[in-house]
Amino acid sequence: MIKNLKRMLCIGALAHLVIMTTPVSAQSWGGRGNSAKLVVLNKIEFMHEQKNVEAVGTAEAVKSVTLYPAVADEVTAVNFVPGQKVNKGDILLTLDDRRQVVAVRRAELQLEDTERALKRLVDSRDRGAVAESEIDIARTARDLAKVTLDEAKADLEDRHIAAPFSGYVGLTDVEVGDRITTTTVITTLDDRSSLYVNFRAPESAVSLLMSETSVTLQPWASRDVSLTADIAQLDSRINNTDRTMAARALLPNESDRYRPGMSFRVKLNLQGERYAAIPEAALLWGATGAYIYTAVDNKAKRVDVSVHQRLRGTILVSGDLTDGDLLVAEGIQSLREGQSITTSLARRDTNE
């Protein structure tokens, strides 16, 4: 009897507890469902996908020649040392020129003689003592003497190898006393005040190279150094084998730090397709993949997206998005499809 009474009292207490707590729980759940979620909205903007293309470039002097003698003869003077900077017109090497010096002197004397003879005939013609034909013959002899002198001077110049432009000379194996021929390499001469960096760019970069004016270079041995070089020359066609185009960038080298033949990393930034740019914090992941929330009529709308590129703090995505859509950038935690959203705190009821 006593046990039955205790059991009835326990059942009654539990029933009362359920009746008291059930409305409160329902009210609390209903309040969360109907309240607007505080969020931060941003307008969606579209950006081009950035594609970084790298190529290997090789430096080349803006002017570079290999010097050969014009004639074969014996070397009588070498006027440079490897690595020396020379100026345009400096005599780098001299061949035996004794016969050529004599020939020039002989031609000069012959020219002087023909000029005197012509002058005498002209003076005599003024007195009527000489026919005009004799003056013509003397004038022709004078002109031929000039040609002979020019030929002699050219032969003499062939024995003097001069620098065709200012630059730095390379190594040489030629020494005084050597007998060299027209196929003997004297030395090389490079004008490296600026360098061409030759590289091949992919076909997709052609439009960029035609519109941009510079590229970024990094010396292969110094990756922490970034240089800017102007695009100087572009080939007129694309290679149909590897689908690339030859190009040249002009790198200033006043400090003479870089040398012809050095390798460089050439960086090209290509613009790809346009995608929606969203903050990293606005991207969510679910069972079906990535998605974001947009605001439509003050309600949250879930939009599935595909990720294309991650930039610094920004992600480029594609989906059912248009320029100017309102993105829920902050406050996406526990946000649900169709939930009401607001961008300001709701005012509390002062009568509560």
C-alpha positions in Angstrom: 0.0 0.0 0.0 2.8 2.4 1.0 4.8 1.3 -2.1 1.9 2.1 -4.4 1.4 5.5 -2.9 5.1 6.4 -3.4 4.9 5.2 -7.0 1.9 7.4 -7.7 3.6 10.4 -6.1 6.7 10.0 -8.4 4.6 9.6 -11.5 2.6 12.8 -10.6 5.8 14.8 -10.0 7.3 13.7 -13.4 4.1 14.6 -15.2 4.0 18.1 -13.7 7.7 18.6 -14.6 7.0 17.7 -18.3 4.0 20.0 -18.4 6.0 22.9 -17.0 9.1 22.5 -19.2 7.5 21.6 -22.6 6.1 25.1 -23.5 9.3 26.8 -22.6 11.3 24.5 -24.8 9.0 25.0 -27.7 9.0 28.7 -27.3 12.8 28.8 -27.2 13.1 26.7 -30.5 10.5 28.8 -32.2 12.3 32.0 -31.2 15.5 30.9 -32.8 13.8 29.9 -36.0 11.9 33.2 -36.4 14.7 35.6 -35.4 16.8 37.3 -38.1 20.5 36.4 -38.2 23.0 39.3 -38.0 25.4 39.2 -40.9 27.8 41.3 -42.9 27.1 41.7 -46.7 29.5 42.5 -49.5 28.8 43.1 -53.1 30.3 40.3 -55.3 32.9 41.5 -57.7 34.5 39.6 -60.6 38.2 39.3 -61.2 40.4 37.6 -63.8 42.1 34.4 -62.9 45.8 35.0 -62.6 48.0 32.5 -64.4 51.7 32.6 -63.8 53.8 31.4 -66.7 57.5 30.9 -66.4 60.1 30.6 -69.1 63.9 30.2 -69.2 65.7 33.2 -70.8 69.3 33.5 -71.9 71.1 36.8 -71.8 72.8 38.2 -74.9 74.7 41.4 -75.4 72.9 44.1 -77.3 76.0 44.2 -79.6 78.3 41.2 -80.0 80.9 40.4 -82.6 83.7 37.9 -83.2 86.6 39.7 -84.8 88.6 38.2 -87.7 91.5 39.8 -89.7 90.6 41.0 -93.2 94.0 39.7 -94.5 96.5 37.0 -93.6 99.8 38.3 -92.2 102.1 38.4 -89.2 101.0 40.0 -85.9 103.2 42.9 -84.9 101.1 44.3 -81.9 98.3 43.2 -79.6 96.9 46.2 -77.8 94.4 44.7 -75.4 94.1 42.3 -72.5 91.1 40.0 -72.1 88.2 41.7 -70.2 89.4 45.2 -71.0 86.9 47.9 -71.9 87.7 49.5 -75.2 86.2 52.4 -77.1 85.0 52.5 -80.7 87.9 53.0 -83.1 90.6 51.7 -80.7 93.3 49.6 -82.5 93.2 46.1 -81.0 95.7 44.3 -83.2 98.2 45.3 -85.8 99.6 43.2 -88.7 102.8 43.7 -90.5 102.1 46.9 -92.5 105.4 48.0 -93.8 104.6 47.5 -97.5 101.2 49.2 -97.1 102.8 52.3 -95.5 105.2 52.5 -98.4 102.3 52.1 -100.9 100.3 54.9 -99.2 103.3 57.2 -99.4 103.9 56.4 -103.1 100.2 57.1 -103.9 100.4 60.4 -102.0 103.4 61.5 -104.1 101.7 60.4 -107.3 98.6 62.4 -106.4 100.7 65.5 -105.6 102.5 65.1 -109.0 99.3 64.8 -111.0 97.8 67.8 -109.2 100.8 69.9 -110.1 100.7 68.8 -113.7 97.0 69.6 -113.9 97.6 73.0 -112.4 100.3 73.8 -115.0 98.0 72.8 -117.9 95.2 74.9 -116.6 97.4 77.9 -116.3 98.7 77.4 -119.8 95.1 77.0 -121.1 94.4 80.5 -119.8 97.1 81.8 -122.1 95.8 79.7 -125.0 98.8 77.4 -125.2 97.2 74.1 -124.3 94.3 72.2 -125.8 91.3 71.2 -123.7 91.9 67.5 -124.4 95.3 67.6 -122.7 93.6 69.1 -119.6 91.1 66.3 -119.6 93.8 63.7 -119.7 95.6 65.4 -116.8 92.4 65.6 -114.8 91.8 61.8 -115.4 95.3 61.1 -114.2 94.7 63.1 -111.1 91.5 61.2 -110.4 93.2 57.9 -110.9 95.9 58.9 -108.5 93.2 59.6 -105.9 91.7 56.1 -106.4 95.2 54.6 -106.0 95.7 56.4 -102.7 92.3 55.3 -101.4 93.2 51.7 -102.3 96.5 52.0 -100.5 94.9 53.4 -97.4 92.3 50.6 -97.4 95.1 48.0 -97.6 96.8 49.7 -94.7 93.6 49.8 -92.6 93.2 46.1 -93.2 96.4 45.6 -91.2 94.9 47.5 -88.2 91.9 45.7 -86.5 89.9 48.3 -84.7 86.9 48.0 -82.3 83.7 48.6 -84.3 81.9 49.8 -81.1 82.6 50.4 -77.4 82.5 47.3 -75.2 84.5 44.6 -73.5 86.9 42.2 -75.3 87.1 38.6 -74.5 89.9 36.0 -74.5 92.5 35.7 -77.3 95.0 33.1 -78.3 96.8 35.5 -80.7 100.3 36.7 -79.8 102.9 38.9 -81.4 104.8 37.0 -84.0 101.8 34.7 -84.9 101.0 34.4 -88.6 97.2 34.5 -88.8 94.7 34.0 -91.6 91.3 35.3 -92.3 89.7 32.4 -90.4 91.7 33.1 -87.2 89.6 34.3 -84.3 91.2 37.4 -82.8 88.7 37.9 -79.9 85.1 38.7 -79.1 83.7 42.2 -78.4 80.5 42.6 -76.3 78.5 45.8 -75.6 76.8 44.7 -72.4 75.6 48.1 -71.2 72.2 46.4 -71.8 71.4 42.8 -72.3 68.8 41.1 -74.4 67.1 38.2 -72.5 65.9 35.8 -75.2 63.0 33.5 -74.2 60.1 31.6 -75.7 56.6 32.3 -74.6 53.6 29.9 -75.0 50.9 30.7 -77.5 48.5 31.7 -74.7 50.9 34.6 -73.8 51.0 36.2 -77.2 48.2 38.7 -76.5 49.8 39.6 -73.2 53.2 40.2 -74.8 51.6 42.4 -77.4 49.8 44.5 -74.9 52.2 44.6 -72.0 55.5 46.6 -72.0 57.6 44.7 -69.4 58.2 41.3 -67.8 59.7 40.2 -64.5 63.1 38.6 -64.5 65.0 36.6 -61.8 68.6 35.6 -62.2 68.8 31.8 -62.0 71.5 32.0 -59.4 69.7 34.7 -57.3 66.1 33.9 -56.9 65.6 36.7 -54.3 66.4 39.3 -56.9 63.5 40.6 -59.1 64.2 42.8 -62.1 62.0 44.6 -64.6 62.8 44.4 -68.3 61.0 46.0 -71.2 59.8 43.8 -74.0 62.0 44.9 -76.9 61.3 42.5 -79.8 58.7 39.9 -80.7 59.0 37.3 -83.5 56.6 37.6 -86.4 55.3 34.0 -86.1 54.5 31.2 -83.7 56.5 28.0 -84.0 54.1 25.3 -85.2 56.1 22.5 -83.5 56.1 23.6 -79.9 53.5 26.4 -80.2 55.7 29.1 -78.8 56.9 32.5 -79.9 60.4 33.9 -79.6 60.7 37.2 -77.7 63.4 39.5 -76.3 63.4 41.6 -73.2 65.8 44.5 -72.8 67.5 44.5 -69.4 69.6 47.6 -68.3 73.0 46.6 -67.1 74.8 49.8 -66.2 76.3 48.2 -63.1 77.8 45.5 -65.3 76.6 42.9 -62.9 75.2 40.5 -65.5 77.0 38.8 -68.3 75.9 37.5 -71.8 75.0 33.8 -71.5 73.5 34.0 -68.0 70.1 32.4 -67.5 67.1 34.1 -66.1 63.7 33.1 -65.0 61.1 35.0 -67.0 57.7 35.5 -65.3 54.6 36.3 -67.2 51.2 37.0 -65.5 48.4 36.0 -67.7 44.8 36.9 -67.2 42.3 34.0 -67.5 38.6 33.8 -67.3 36.6 36.1 -64.9 35.3 34.6 -61.7 33.5 35.9 -58.6 36.0 37.0 -56.0 35.0 36.2 -52.4 36.8 36.4 -49.0 38.2 33.1 -47.7 36.0 33.3 -44.6 32.8 33.3 -46.8 33.4 29.9 -48.3 31.8 26.8 -46.7 32.1 23.1 -47.3 29.4 20.5 -47.2 28.7 17.0 -48.3 28.2 18.1 -51.9 31.2 20.4 -52.0 31.9 24.2 -51.6 29.1 26.7 -51.2 28.4 30.2 -50.1 25.4 32.2 -48.9 23.9 35.2 -50.8 21.2 37.6 -49.6 18.0 37.6 -51.6 15.0 39.5 -50.2 16.6 39.6 -46.7 16.9 35.8 -46.7 19.9 33.6 -46.9 20.3 31.6 -50.2 22.7 28.8 -50.5 24.7 28.8 -53.8 27.0 25.9 -54.7 30.3 27.0 -56.2 33.4 25.6 -57.8 36.8 26.9 -56.6 39.2 27.9 -59.4 42.0 29.9 -57.7 43.2 30.9 -54.3 44.8 34.3 -54.0 45.9 36.2 -50.9 42.8 36.3 -48.7 40.5 35.9 -51.8 39.1 32.9 -53.6 37.9 32.9 -57.2 34.7 30.8 -57.6 32.1 30.1 -60.2 28.4 29.4 -59.7 25.0 30.9 -60.1 26.4 34.4 -59.4 26.3 37.7 -61.1 28.2 40.9 -60.6 26.7 42.9 -57.7 25.0 40.0 -55.9 25.1 40.4 -52.1 27.5 37.9 -50.5 27.1 36.9 -46.8 30.7 37.6 -45.9 30.5 37.3 -42.1 28.0 35.6 -39.7 27.7 32.4 -41.8 28.0 30.1 -38.8 24.9 28.1 -38.2 23.2 30.0 -41.1 20.5 28.0 -42.9 18.8 28.2 -46.3 15.9 30.7 -46.3 16.7 32.1 -42.8 16.0 35.7 -42.4 19.1 37.9 -42.1 19.8 41.5 -41.1 22.8 43.7 -41.2 21.9 45.6 -37.9 21.1 44.6 -34.4 17.4 44.2 -33.6 16.1 46.7 -31.0 15.1 45.1 -27.7 11.5 45.5 -26.6 11.6 48.0 -23.7 8.5 46.5 -22.2 10.1 43.1 -21.6 
